[in-house]
Amino acid sequence: MEILDNFKAIEVESLVDKIIRQIRDLIIAGYLNPGDKLPSERKLSEKFSVGRTHIRNAIRKLDFYGIVTTNPQSGVFVKGADIAAMKGLITNVMKIEDPDFYSLVETRCFLEISSVENAALRRNDEDLKSLEEACKAYEDKVHQNLPPENEDFLFHLKIAEASHNSVSKTLLLIVLPDILEIYRREHVCANVGVKKSFVEHRNIFNAIKEGDPGLAAKYMKEHLSDVLEFSRKKRNL
């Protein structure tokens, strides 16, 4: 074995990762407790000496993972979380640096098709209620002509929960925030059509409700085909 084999590549943290790590350390150390309000975006920006966009992206990831909760009227608050679980979760938040969009979407497709098949086989009444509510929340946003990205991902996460496979759900939670960020930046929902997704969500939900894994997988493949093609074109494949 060569001496070089003992060395590891140096991992360079992004500004967002550093912000997330500091907030995590304050929570773990007990300086921030469940219910505590974080300083304003402006104050955090000044304290970290970074632009507000970096603060916003860090808060968005922490919110997506349920570590903080954001209230547009009153601010950002720390949520209750098991410290051991949170350590692992935030490690996962920072796993993917400068991800390739196509690779993320391709991975998402594998996970989602497996999840929807299992959801059709394993869902219970509570799962169906949650899926129905998520479906309606998406439809409400479409009717209001508002961006439905968050509601879209909530629906897909509810499918992962209905699959009753915690590993699949965790893997989706690792890739989805980065995909969501690219969706927002590239206006992907506008490109693939929210009204088309509106119908597709209903088809997927109905297949899960009917307990038909083959049909559920078919509808999920159709649902993800447009965004997969969109990501493929971005990569010039």
VENPE-V279458 format. One record per residue. N is the residue number from 1. SS is DSSP state (hx for helix, st for strand, lp for the rest). PHI is phi in whole degrees, -180 to 180 (999 if undefined). Layout:
{{N & SS & PHI} {N & SS & PHI}}
//
This chain:
{{1 & lp & 999} {2 & lp & -75} {3 & hx & -59} {4 & hx & -61} {5 & hx & -65} {6 & hx & -85} {7 & lp & -91} {8 & lp & -116} {9 & lp & -63} {10 & lp & -79} {11 & lp & -92} {12 & lp & -95} {13 & lp & -78} {14 & lp & -77} {15 & hx & -62} {16 & hx & -62} {17 & hx & -59} {18 & hx & -66} {19 & hx & -65} {20 & hx & -59} {21 & hx & -64} {22 & hx & -66} {23 & hx & -64} {24 & hx & -58} {25 & hx & -62} {26 & hx & -67} {27 & hx & -70} {28 & hx & -63} {29 & lp & -76} {30 & lp & 90} {31 & lp & -76} {32 & lp & -119} {33 & lp & -119} {34 & lp & -52} {35 & lp & 98} {36 & lp & -70} {37 & st & -94} {38 & lp & -75} {39 & lp & -58} {40 & lp & -64} {41 & hx & -56} {42 & hx & -65} {43 & hx & -66} {44 & hx & -64} {45 & hx & -61} {46 & hx & -68} {47 & hx & -66} {48 & hx & -82} {49 & lp & 58} {50 & lp & -134} {51 & lp & -70} {52 & hx & -64} {53 & hx & -61} {54 & hx & -66} {55 & hx & -62} {56 & hx & -62} {57 & hx & -67} {58 & hx & -66} {59 & hx & -64} {60 & hx & -62} {61 & hx & -67} {62 & hx & -64} {63 & hx & -68} {64 & hx & -59} {65 & lp & -86} {66 & lp & 79} {67 & lp & -84} {68 & st & -128} {69 & st & -127} {70 & st & -110} {71 & st & -116} {72 & lp & -55} {73 & lp & -86} {74 & lp & -116} {75 & st & 120} {76 & st & -110} {77 & st & -125} {78 & st & -73} {79 & lp & -98} {80 & lp & -70} {81 & lp & -154} {82 & lp & -68} {83 & hx & -62} {84 & hx & -63} {85 & hx & -66} {86 & hx & -66} {87 & hx & -59} {88 & hx & -67} {89 & hx & -65} {90 & hx & -70} {91 & hx & -60} {92 & hx & -68} {93 & hx & -56} {94 & lp & -99} {95 & lp & -65} {96 & lp & -97} {97 & lp & -113} {98 & lp & 50} {99 & lp & -71} {100 & lp & -82} {101 & hx & -59} {102 & hx & -62} {103 & hx & -63} {104 & hx & -63} {105 & hx & -67} {106 & hx & -62} {107 & hx & -64} {108 & hx & -58} {109 & hx & -60} {110 & hx & -57} {111 & hx & -67} {112 & hx & -68} {113 & hx & -66} {114 & hx & -64} {115 & hx & -63} {116 & hx & -70} {117 & hx & -64} {118 & hx & -67} {119 & hx & -62} {120 & hx & -64} {121 & hx & -89} {122 & hx & -114} {123 & lp & -60} {124 & lp & -118} {125 & hx & -62} {126 & hx & -66} {127 & hx & -61} {128 & hx & -62} {129 & hx & -65} {130 & hx & -64} {131 & hx & -66} {132 & hx & -62} {133 & hx & -66} {134 & hx & -66} {135 & hx & -63} {136 & hx & -68} {137 & hx & -61} {138 & hx & -65} {139 & hx & -63} {140 & hx & -62} {141 & hx & -64} {142 & hx & -62} {143 & hx & -62} {144 & lp & -88} {145 & lp & 57} {146 & lp & -111} {147 & lp & -60} {148 & lp & -104} {149 & hx & -59} {150 & hx & -62} {151 & hx & -67} {152 & hx & -61} {153 & hx & -69} {154 & hx & -62} {155 & hx & -59} {156 & hx & -69} {157 & hx & -68} {158 & hx & -66} {159 & hx & -65} {160 & hx & -62} {161 & hx & -66} {162 & hx & -69} {163 & lp & -74} {164 & lp & 55} {165 & lp & -127} {166 & hx & -64} {167 & hx & -68} {168 & hx & -59} {169 & hx & -63} {170 & hx & -63} {171 & hx & -63} {172 & hx & -63} {173 & hx & -65} {174 & hx & -74} {175 & hx & -91} {176 & hx & -64} {177 & hx & -60} {178 & hx & -68} {179 & hx & -65} {180 & hx & -59} {181 & hx & -62} {182 & hx & -70} {183 & hx & -55} {184 & hx & -64} {185 & hx & -67} {186 & hx & -97} {187 & lp & 53} {188 & hx & -63} {189 & hx & -59} {190 & hx & -68} {191 & hx & -73} {192 & hx & -92} {193 & lp & 95} {194 & hx & -73} {195 & hx & -69} {196 & hx & -65} {197 & hx & -64} {198 & hx & -53} {199 & hx & -70} {200 & hx & -65} {201 & hx & -59} {202 & hx & -64} {203 & hx & -62} {204 & hx & -64} {205 & hx & -60} {206 & hx & -63} {207 & hx & -66} {208 & hx & -65} {209 & hx & -61} {210 & hx & -77} {211 & lp & 73} {212 & lp & -111} {213 & hx & -64} {214 & hx & -65} {215 & hx & -68} {216 & hx & -61} {217 & hx & -65} {218 & hx & -60} {219 & hx & -67} {220 & hx & -67} {221 & hx & -61} {222 & hx & -64} {223 & hx & -64} {224 & hx & -91} {225 & hx & -64} {226 & hx & -66} {227 & hx & -70} {228 & hx & -66} {229 & hx & -66} {230 & hx & -60} {231 & hx & -69} {232 & hx & -66} {233 & hx & -67} {234 & hx & -63} {235 & lp & -94} {236 & lp & 61} {237 & lp & -92}}
//
